[in-house]
């Protein structure tokens, strides 16, 4: 396993009615989240990372133009139990937020090594179910972000 780069994306996948897709972590049952993932290399465009992670974790195929980059960046401490995945001494990750609107509550094909369940929830319920503060905040910002994008 190659070491991860501490730069990642968070992709909030939602329907027009603002139902949000959540995935349950395989190694942490009860930990629900949106699609997340690290860049494969320092020069990988974040939009490519978002597209790749959505495809890998959900099987959802989307065009690059469908992803909305929020220009929201979160920096957070990497949990001790996951630091072994990074270069020794790495303590923080920088996360870039995106959203992706899909037509409806589409079926999802999970990456079994990462997630073992999924569900679609109204955005408020989805935000409450997330274990990650940055994921919770992103979902809570979703209605306002979409109004800005449509303006």
BAKE-147332 format. One record per residue (C-alpha): x, y, z; residue number from 1; residue in three letters. Coordinates in steps of 0.02 Angstrom, whole numbers, m for minus. Layout:
<atoms>
+--------+--------+--------+------+------+
!      u !      v !      w ! resi ! resn !
+--------+--------+--------+------+------+
!      X !      Y !      Z !  NUM !  ala !
...
+--------+--------+--------+------+------+
</atoms>
This chain:
<atoms>
+--------+--------+--------+------+------+
!      u !      v !      w ! resi ! resn !
+--------+--------+--------+------+------+
!      0 !      0 !      0 !    1 !  unk !
!     71 !    169 !    m49 !    2 !  unk !
!     64 !    311 !     75 !    3 !  unk !
!    m80 !    434 !     58 !    4 !  unk !
!    m60 !    617 !     19 !    5 !  unk !
!   m148 !    726 !    150 !    6 !  unk !
!   m254 !    818 !     21 !    7 !  unk !
!   m430 !    752 !     m7 !    8 !  unk !
!   m603 !    786 !    m73 !    9 !  unk !
!   m773 !    774 !      9 !   10 !  unk !
!   m916 !    751 !   m116 !   11 !  unk !
!  m1094 !    776 !    m55 !   12 !  unk !
!  m1204 !    678 !   m176 !   13 !  unk !
!  m1385 !    736 !   m176 !   14 !  unk !
!  m1548 !    736 !   m272 !   15 !  unk !
!  m1645 !    890 !   m328 !   16 !  unk !
!  m1757 !    864 !   m174 !   17 !  unk !
!  m1598 !    871 !    m66 !   18 !  unk !
!  m1595 !    689 !    m15 !   19 !  unk !
!  m1412 !    652 !     24 !   20 !  unk !
!  m1317 !    490 !     m3 !   21 !  unk !
!  m1223 !    424 !    148 !   22 !  unk !
!  m1104 !    276 !    155 !   23 !  unk !
!  m1065 !    172 !    309 !   24 !  unk !
!   m880 !    137 !    335 !   25 !  unk !
!   m834 !    m47 !    328 !   26 !  unk !
!   m700 !    m34 !    462 !   27 !  unk !
!   m806 !     78 !    575 !   28 !  unk !
!   m987 !     18 !    578 !   29 !  unk !
!  m1102 !    161 !    628 !   30 !  unk !
!   m988 !    291 !    548 !   31 !  unk !
!  m1084 !    370 !    405 !   32 !  unk !
!  m1010 !    490 !    279 !   33 !  unk !
!  m1016 !    561 !    104 !   34 !  unk !
!   m890 !    509 !    m28 !   35 !  unk !
!   m713 !    555 !     22 !   36 !  unk !
!   m541 !    516 !    m45 !   37 !  unk !
!   m364 !    576 !    m64 !   38 !  unk !
!   m276 !    635 !   m220 !   39 !  unk !
!   m171 !    498 !   m299 !   40 !  unk !
!    m30 !    617 !   m340 !   41 !  unk !
!      9 !    798 !   m301 !   42 !  unk !
!    m30 !    856 !   m479 !   43 !  unk !
!   m198 !    765 !   m491 !   44 !  unk !
!   m334 !    897 !   m516 !   45 !  unk !
!   m459 !    896 !   m374 !   46 !  unk !
!   m603 !    877 !   m498 !   47 !  unk !
!   m524 !    715 !   m559 !   48 !  unk !
!   m506 !    654 !   m381 !   49 !  unk !
!   m691 !    691 !   m349 !   50 !  unk !
!   m745 !    600 !   m507 !   51 !  unk !
!   m632 !    450 !   m472 !   52 !  unk !
!   m687 !    433 !   m291 !   53 !  unk !
!   m872 !    443 !   m334 !   54 !  unk !
!   m850 !    309 !   m467 !   55 !  unk !
!   m744 !    196 !   m353 !   56 !  unk !
!   m852 !    212 !   m197 !   57 !  unk !
!  m1028 !    215 !   m274 !   58 !  unk !
!  m1020 !    159 !   m455 !   59 !  unk !
!  m1105 !    323 !   m503 !   60 !  unk !
!  m1043 !    388 !   m670 !   61 !  unk !
!  m1043 !    576 !   m688 !   62 !  unk !
!   m965 !    700 !   m807 !   63 !  unk !
!   m837 !    822 !   m737 !   64 !  unk !
!   m954 !    968 !   m773 !   65 !  unk !
!  m1084 !    894 !   m653 !   66 !  unk !
!   m971 !    921 !   m502 !   67 !  unk !
!   m991 !   1087 !   m412 !   68 !  unk !
!   m833 !   1146 !   m327 !   69 !  unk !
!   m879 !   1247 !   m173 !   70 !  unk !
!   m711 !   1330 !   m141 !   71 !  unk !
!   m730 !   1274 !     40 !   72 !  unk !
!   m573 !   1201 !    117 !   73 !  unk !
!   m565 !   1114 !    285 !   74 !  unk !
!   m408 !   1068 !    380 !   75 !  unk !
!   m424 !    938 !    516 !   76 !  unk !
!   m318 !    824 !    624 !   77 !  unk !
!   m300 !    647 !    556 !   78 !  unk !
!   m360 !    521 !    685 !   79 !  unk !
!   m215 !    427 !    763 !   80 !  unk !
!   m280 !    259 !    705 !   81 !  unk !
!   m270 !    316 !    523 !   82 !  unk !
!   m102 !    408 !    526 !   83 !  unk !
!     m7 !    250 !    476 !   84 !  unk !
!    m79 !    276 !    301 !   85 !  unk !
!     20 !    438 !    280 !   86 !  unk !
!    203 !    489 !    278 !   87 !  unk !
!    268 !    480 !    458 !   88 !  unk !
!    241 !    643 !    550 !   89 !  unk !
!     85 !    691 !    450 !   90 !  unk !
!    m48 !    751 !    571 !   91 !  unk !
!   m171 !    855 !    467 !   92 !  unk !
!   m269 !    836 !    306 !   93 !  unk !
!   m335 !    971 !    189 !   94 !  unk !
!   m508 !    932 !    121 !   95 !  unk !
!   m592 !   1016 !    m29 !   96 !  unk !
!   m783 !   1012 !    m38 !   97 !  unk !
!   m885 !    970 !   m193 !   98 !  unk !
!  m1064 !    921 !   m227 !   99 !  unk !
!  m1143 !    814 !   m361 !  100 !  unk !
!  m1327 !    816 !   m404 !  101 !  unk !
!  m1403 !    655 !   m470 !  102 !  unk !
!  m1578 !    631 !   m541 !  103 !  unk !
!  m1646 !    535 !   m393 !  104 !  unk !
!  m1605 !    408 !   m258 !  105 !  unk !
!  m1508 !    297 !   m377 !  106 !  unk !
!  m1444 !    124 !   m329 !  107 !  unk !
!  m1262 !    121 !   m275 !  108 !  unk !
!  m1126 !     m9 !   m302 !  109 !  unk !
!  m1016 !     m1 !   m148 !  110 !  unk !
!   m829 !    m31 !   m138 !  111 !  unk !
!   m840 !   m172 !    m10 !  112 !  unk !
!   m668 !   m138 !     64 !  113 !  unk !
!   m722 !     39 !    108 !  114 !  unk !
!   m910 !     36 !    142 !  115 !  unk !
!  m1041 !    m95 !    179 !  116 !  unk !
!  m1205 !      1 !    174 !  117 !  unk !
!  m1283 !    156 !    100 !  118 !  unk !
!  m1440 !    256 !    122 !  119 !  unk !
!  m1524 !    412 !     56 !  120 !  unk !
!  m1588 !    534 !    187 !  121 !  unk !
!  m1664 !    708 !    184 !  122 !  unk !
!  m1520 !    832 !    206 !  123 !  unk !
!  m1555 !    877 !    388 !  124 !  unk !
!  m1561 !    694 !    441 !  125 !  unk !
!  m1406 !    655 !    339 !  126 !  unk !
!  m1310 !    796 !    423 !  127 !  unk !
!  m1357 !    730 !    595 !  128 !  unk !
!  m1300 !    554 !    551 !  129 !  unk !
!  m1123 !    603 !    495 !  130 !  unk !
!   m980 !    568 !    614 !  131 !  unk !
!   m869 !    700 !    533 !  132 !  unk !
!   m893 !    883 !    581 !  133 !  unk !
!   m836 !    941 !    408 !  134 !  unk !
!   m958 !    823 !    321 !  135 !  unk !
!  m1100 !    879 !    436 !  136 !  unk !
!  m1063 !   1062 !    401 !  137 !  unk !
!  m1054 !   1033 !    213 !  138 !  unk !
!  m1225 !    949 !    211 !  139 !  unk !
!  m1296 !   1090 !    319 !  140 !  unk !
!  m1230 !   1216 !    190 !  141 !  unk !
!  m1303 !   1120 !     42 !  142 !  unk !
!  m1466 !   1220 !     18 !  143 !  unk !
!  m1375 !   1387 !     23 !  144 !  unk !
!  m1234 !   1326 !    m92 !  145 !  unk !
!  m1359 !   1270 !   m223 !  146 !  unk !
!  m1451 !   1437 !   m217 !  147 !  unk !
!  m1284 !   1524 !   m248 !  148 !  unk !
!  m1243 !   1407 !   m393 !  149 !  unk !
!  m1413 !   1434 !   m474 !  150 !  unk !
!  m1410 !   1623 !   m455 !  151 !  unk !
+--------+--------+--------+------+------+
</atoms>
